[in-house]
Amino acid sequence: MAINFDNALGIHPQALALREKRSEVLASNLANADTPGYKAKDLDFRAALKKSMPSNTSMERTQEGHFSANDRLLGATMMFRNPNQSSLDGNTVEAHIEQAKYSQNAVEYQASLRFINGKFSGLMSALRGE
Amino acid sequence: MPSMNIFDIAGSGMNAQSLRLNLVASNISNANSVSSSLDEVYKSRQPVFKAELKNVMDMQNTSSKVSVVGVVESQEPTVMEYAPHHPMADGNGYIYKPNVNTVEEMANMMSASRSYQNNVEVLNTAKQLMLQTLKMGQ
């Protein structure tokens, strides 16, 4: 019974990586809030998570060259945001929305971090056996 | 695996906005600089921002920094005023005033400082998250 970090930590490391990527995208939206013609982007977290979930109906890989359907978490689809009010210069960044998304993402990042820390402390107490 | 990309991005945003603030300061302070010829008169200066794509074909690299492509002079007509007793008046008794619109510049300044603050907030939050990540498992 070897200790396997992948099994112990579950989906959380990947979720953390994806949320970090998303915070990068949202930060670049906010940095480009005054760039003419810039289109606001975002990652679809739910779709990406679903893609990386191990499922029973995963596709069989019968040859070496086949792509695996499951290991592309960071290949989450990038999508453009639909603005509520578009501006004349073609910029679709709405600062308040991006700010809200960014802070939501930051809280979710902390949640993922807390899950991982919980798993680690569980492992530690299992190792100590007290 | 904390990447430091987000600091670059927010930093480039702050860079661009502080240049914009500098130009606003220059425009406002020169709003009343009179000149005696059309060529020498101060013209309002505006920055040109552009999103910097690292690699267009790479779908992973879709976050982009801001780059300042350049500074352009406003093409709006400068004000020509008949003031024969002015020390700067030309042969026909005209002085030339800059095409700076101070009200526009004030609005510009507020927008720039708000954007700058946004980027600072992003930077602070990212920094806190990174510090927490460093403490993972302790």
Chai-1 contact restraints between the chains, C-beta under 6 A:
chainA,res_idxA,chainB,res_idxB,connection_type,confidence,min_distance_angstrom,max_distance_angstrom,comment,restraint_id
A,E24,B,N5,contact,1.0,0.0,6.0,A-B,restraint_1
A,E24,B,I6,contact,1.0,0.0,6.0,A-B,restraint_2
A,E24,B,S63,contact,1.0,0.0,6.0,A-B,restraint_3
A,V25,B,S63,contact,1.0,0.0,6.0,A-B,restraint_4
A,A27,B,I6,contact,1.0,0.0,6.0,A-B,restraint_5
A,A27,B,I9,contact,1.0,0.0,6.0,A-B,restraint_6
A,A27,B,A10,contact,1.0,0.0,6.0,A-B,restraint_7
A,A27,B,V122,contact,1.0,0.0,6.0,A-B,restraint_8
A,S28,B,I9,contact,1.0,0.0,6.0,A-B,restraint_9
A,S28,B,S63,contact,1.0,0.0,6.0,A-B,restraint_10
A,S28,B,S64,contact,1.0,0.0,6.0,A-B,restraint_11
A,L30,B,N118,contact,1.0,0.0,6.0,A-B,restraint_12
A,L30,B,V122,contact,1.0,0.0,6.0,A-B,restraint_13
A,A31,B,I9,contact,1.0,0.0,6.0,A-B,restraint_14
A,A31,B,A10,contact,1.0,0.0,6.0,A-B,restraint_15
A,A31,B,G13,contact,1.0,0.0,6.0,A-B,restraint_16
A,A31,B,V66,contact,1.0,0.0,6.0,A-B,restraint_17
A,A31,B,N119,contact,1.0,0.0,6.0,A-B,restraint_18
A,N32,B,A51,contact,1.0,0.0,6.0,A-B,restraint_19
A,N32,B,V66,contact,1.0,0.0,6.0,A-B,restraint_20
A,A33,B,S115,contact,1.0,0.0,6.0,A-B,restraint_21
A,D34,B,F49,contact,1.0,0.0,6.0,A-B,restraint_22
A,D34,B,S115,contact,1.0,0.0,6.0,A-B,restraint_23
A,T35,B,F49,contact,1.0,0.0,6.0,A-B,restraint_24
A,T35,B,A51,contact,1.0,0.0,6.0,A-B,restraint_25
A,T35,B,V66,contact,1.0,0.0,6.0,A-B,restraint_26
A,Y38,B,A51,contact,1.0,0.0,6.0,A-B,restraint_27
A,K41,B,T62,contact,1.0,0.0,6.0,A-B,restraint_28
A,M78,B,T62,contact,1.0,0.0,6.0,A-B,restraint_29
A,A106,B,T125,contact,1.0,0.0,6.0,A-B,restraint_30
A,Y109,B,L129,contact,1.0,0.0,6.0,A-B,restraint_31
A,L113,B,Q132,contact,1.0,0.0,6.0,A-B,restraint_32
A,F120,B,G137,contact,1.0,0.0,6.0,A-B,restraint_33
